[in-house]
Each structure stands twice: as C-alpha cells, then as structure tokens.
Amino acid sequence: MTADDARQAFHSRLDDELGRLRDAGLYKPERILASRQGAQVTCDDGKLLVNLCANNYLGLSGDADMAQAAIDAVGQYGYGLSSVRFICGTQTVHKQLESALAQFLGIEDAILFAAAFDANGGVFEPLFDEHDAIISDALNHASIIDGIRLCRAQRFRYRHDDMADLEAQLQAAAGSRHRIIVTDGVFSMDGTIAQLDRICDLAGRYGALVMVDDSHATGFIGPTGRGTHELHQVMGRIDIITGTLGKALGGAMGGFVAARREVVQTLRQKSRPYLFSNTLAPMIAGASLSVLQRLAASGELRDRLHANTAYFRAGVTALGFTVKPGKHPIVPVMLFEAPLAQQFAQRLYALGVLVTGFFYPVVPLGQARVRVQLSAAHTRKQLDLALAAFAQAGRELGILQS
Ligand SMILES: *Cc1c(COP(=O)(O)O)cnc(C)c1O
C-alpha cells in the first residue's frame, strides 16, 4: 500500500463513520453565535433568540462588569504566562484565587486547572493506587470516568443515586486501604441533586472519603451559593470538591480541586494535567476572583436565578408539559421520543427560543427531552416569550391538547 492509499483508507473510514452518525441522527451540529453569550443571543443567520441552554446560571458570561474585571486583570498581569505553574507560571492572582476558592467552599486549600475536565482527569492517579477503591455513581460526568480510568485503584460503580447499592459497594470494597465515594453534586441531564447528607452518613459508617464534582452548583446552590455540601449541611464533611470556572462563575474556562493541604500539595507535585499544561490565563483568574467577591457581597444574582427557575417551572407545568420535578435551574421538559424532541427544539428555534433536544444515548431510551436551563439574566418578558413559544409548539406538535 502506498502512503496515498493509506491516507485515503484512513480518511474514508472516518467519512463512513461520520455518515453512520448522521444516519442515526446522532451527529451534533454546532450553533454559531454572532453575539455575546447571554439571556438573548444572535445567531450567525441574524436570528435573535431567548437562550435557554447555556450553563450561564448567574448571567455573568456576557456581563459588562465581568468583562471589565478581565480587562483589568490583563492590564495588570498581561495576556498569558507561556509556562506551567511550577516553572514561572504562578502569579499573585493565581494564589489569591486559590485561596478565595478554598475559603468560599469552606475547605483548607485549592489548586487551579485549565478545566474541570483536567481537574477530574488529574485528581485520582496521584492520590490512589491498587490498594484503594473508588466507588462512583453510574451517571458521573465523563471526566470523572476518564480520571478513574487513568488511576490504578479498584473500581466500583453504584446505581445512580441508589443509597442501598452504594452501601453494598462500600461493603464489596472492604479491605481496601482507602475507599472514596465519588459523585456529581448535580447531575446535568435531570438536575438531580446528590443526597450528600446520606452519602456522608454512609461514608462515616464505612470509614470512606467523599469527593463531589460541584460543577453545576458552585456559586448558586445552598443558602449562600457554596454548593450542594452547603445545601445538605455537610460542609466540613467533604474531602475533595472539584468544580469549574466555566459555568456559573463567569463561564470562560478553568477548573479546580479543593481539599486539605496534603491533597493539594500532592496534586501540585504529581498531577499530570497540572504539571504538563499551561497556567490558567491571568484574566480568567482575576475575573473569577471578582466573581467570588461579588457573590460574597450580594445574593441578588442567586435570588434572581431561583425566582426565574420557580417562575419557568410553574409556567411550563401549568401549560401541561411533563417536567421532571426538582428545584435546580436545569428543567427537563420530557418529550420521551427522540424525533419529537428534535422537532420541538426546531419549532422553538423558529419561534425565537434556543433549546437543545437530548435523546439516547445521552439519556435513557424513551426519555428524550429538551433541557431548559434558567439564568439570573433572563427577564420576565423573555421567560414569557419562551413560555408562549412552548405553548404554541406544544399545541402544533400535539404534545398539548389545544
Ligand atoms: C461541565 C462539567 C465538567 C467540565 O467542566 P470544564 O471546566 O468545562 O472542563 C466536569 N464535571 C461536571 C459535572 C460538569 O458538569
């Protein structure tokens, strides 16, 4: 085979696989925004849409003060570091943010990563080996699954949110040096909040550690927005918290691990995504720091987010849609069948509302839905427009009785 033949074979194999994805309706196209991220966005076709599918919970992604905080940080610290942290990539702003995150979360110390994906990818391997057991919720985020794969610890999986099965897995893992229970704080497809109080009780009974990935919670869940551990009154009982700067806390990018000092120091010495990848840009560190200060000073954004969530949940339920119950700003509107979820999202787009349909294999077969995500930035007018569009599309597609 010539090099040209080999290349041709490679690229046509990929082309075939992409074709199969398209045929199966699993190909993911990308919407192109021509505007800032926000409660309302403009697409590249000029269409203005109420945006109900960003993780922009506190409305900070396109916020003017947020952008100014980043500009201020660029002015002071420059654009980038061209270095990993341990060579010459640590600035005062990175240390300030790590300490502010630790304080906000009520944990001793914190370490920054370029993304939560990296934080989860790099947290297990330096801390655990074949003498240890990791006990993981079946629906945990992909980055947790990958991080566990990169580590030599024994793996145990418990049925999603099932405390009896968690207990069985804790018993199955008896004899390990360390056992750690790992869960998302909030599961993104349903908005389900992990039962951290019961998880911590089980951990206490079986002498296990607890790790929570609070990417869909930090900044807005719990009485002062610290996260699911604050909501469930187990602050001080969680050993490791991972999270993102790419959702509620401004939406740029970046992640972190917060834990006791020994854990954070070990990660600084041994975590591969930390050692072998560039420092988080100082403008992101500076702007994230300003968010934590803003959240400490006022609960206004959090209150608005929860008021918007309650308003939309009540409105869409009253229209007659089937909504997964809960309090999180993730509101799954159930359509059950994949083609219907797709048609519904398309019709909403035409009516000026941006939502995404989710179907198998992202959610279980027969559980297709559109996932609505509320933001503090939504106005009542925008939510009313969205509800009117849901009503119209629902009647047109026979989901609602007209
Ligand atoms: C979004 C998300 C991540 C990834 O966060 P990034 O900072 O974008 O890499 C990790 N874990 C959970 C639970 C998430 O929801």
The ligand as an ORCA input file, in Angstrom:
! r2SCAN-3c Opt
* xyz 0 1
  C     -19.185     20.839     32.826
  C     -18.678     19.785     33.724
  C     -17.326     19.433     33.755
  C     -16.322     20.012     32.787
  O     -16.044     21.337     33.095
  P     -14.983     22.129     32.206
  O     -14.404     23.142     33.141
  O     -15.745     22.734     31.082
  O     -13.967     21.140     31.744
  C     -16.922     18.496     34.679
  N     -17.786     17.914     35.533
  C     -19.097     18.211     35.515
  C     -20.032     17.530     36.475
  C     -19.589     19.150     34.601
  O     -20.886     19.426     34.581
*
